Amino acid sequence: MAAIPATLAPANTVKPCPLRAPLVVTVVGLPCRGKSLAAHKVARHLSWRGESAKVFTVDENATSGTLNEISLFFKEGNNVAIIDGMHLARASRQTVATFCADAVFHHLLIEFTCNEKCLQENVADT
């Protein structure tokens, strides 16, 4: 069988762009919005693409212990930490943002919201 000409090759074959600095993704929102599921799916996808990602679950506030764990995780050569901040208060979000700015880490905050119908479907699925 002949090789596919380059002009007919799929256009969506893109090489991943390596991160130049560690990335901290903070996932927040009210209960039953799908945060934990999304955090783990993103980590799995990034791992599949060759990045080393880990989900850190935080209950109510981003403790210094969690942030220290993330620092150690990055020192080991890993590059993506996902904070699954179940009920992360605004003050704790600011703590994470300050931590990232001081350590020169990229920071991405994702807030999950949904309407009443979506919420009822999520509750029914659990």
C-alpha positions in Angstrom: 0.0 0.0 0.0 1.4 3.5 -0.9 2.1 6.1 1.7 -0.4 8.9 2.1 0.8 12.1 0.5 1.7 14.9 2.9 -1.1 17.1 1.4 -3.7 14.5 2.4 -2.4 13.9 5.9 -4.7 15.0 8.8 -4.2 18.6 9.7 -4.9 18.0 13.4 -1.7 16.2 14.1 0.0 18.7 16.3 3.1 18.1 18.4 2.6 19.1 22.0 4.1 22.4 23.2 6.3 21.7 26.2 5.7 23.9 29.3 8.5 26.3 30.1 7.4 26.6 33.7 5.2 24.4 36.0 1.5 24.8 35.7 -1.0 24.9 38.6 -4.6 24.4 37.6 -7.1 25.3 40.3 -10.6 23.8 39.8 -13.4 25.3 41.9 -17.2 25.5 42.1 -20.1 24.4 44.1 -20.9 20.7 44.8 -22.1 18.4 42.0 -20.7 20.4 39.2 -18.3 17.8 37.9 -15.0 19.3 39.2 -13.4 16.2 40.4 -14.3 14.2 37.3 -13.0 16.9 35.0 -9.8 17.3 37.0 -9.0 13.6 36.8 -9.9 13.5 33.1 -7.6 16.5 32.4 -4.8 14.8 34.4 -5.3 11.6 32.4 -5.2 13.4 29.1 -2.1 15.3 30.0 -0.4 12.1 31.1 -1.4 10.5 27.8 0.3 13.5 26.0 3.5 13.0 27.9 3.1 15.6 30.6 3.4 14.5 34.3 0.2 15.6 36.0 -1.3 14.9 39.4 -4.5 15.9 41.1 -4.3 17.3 44.6 -7.6 17.3 46.5 -8.1 20.2 48.9 -11.2 20.2 51.2 -11.8 23.7 52.5 -8.7 25.8 52.2 -5.4 25.5 50.4 -3.1 24.7 53.3 0.6 25.3 53.3 1.0 21.6 53.4 -0.7 21.1 50.1 1.3 23.9 48.5 4.5 22.4 49.9 3.5 19.0 48.3 3.0 20.8 45.0 6.5 22.4 45.3 8.1 19.0 46.0 6.1 17.5 43.1 7.6 20.1 40.7 11.1 19.7 42.2 10.9 16.0 41.2 10.6 17.1 37.6 6.8 17.0 37.2 5.1 19.9 35.5 1.3 20.0 36.0 -0.5 20.1 39.4 -4.3 20.2 39.4 -5.9 21.4 42.6 -9.3 19.9 43.0 -10.6 22.7 45.4 -14.0 21.3 46.3 -15.2 24.2 48.4 -12.2 26.5 48.0 -12.9 30.0 49.5 -11.9 33.2 47.7 -9.1 33.8 50.3 -7.7 30.3 49.6 -7.8 30.9 45.8 -5.8 34.1 46.4 -3.3 32.1 48.5 -2.8 29.8 45.6 -2.5 32.7 43.1 0.1 34.4 45.4 2.0 31.1 45.8 2.2 30.6 42.0 3.3 34.2 41.4 6.0 34.0 44.0 7.3 30.7 42.7 7.0 31.8 39.0 4.5 29.0 38.2 1.8 29.4 35.6 -1.7 29.5 37.2 -5.0 28.6 35.6 -8.3 29.0 37.6 -11.3 27.1 36.3 -14.7 27.7 37.9 -17.5 25.3 37.3 -21.0 26.6 37.1 -24.2 25.0 35.8 -27.9 25.6 35.6 -30.6 23.9 37.7 -31.3 21.2 35.0 -27.6 20.3 34.7 -27.4 20.1 38.5 -30.3 17.7 38.7 -28.8 15.5 36.0 -25.5 15.4 37.9 -27.2 14.4 41.1 -29.2 11.7 39.3 -26.0 10.3 37.9 -24.3 9.9 41.3 
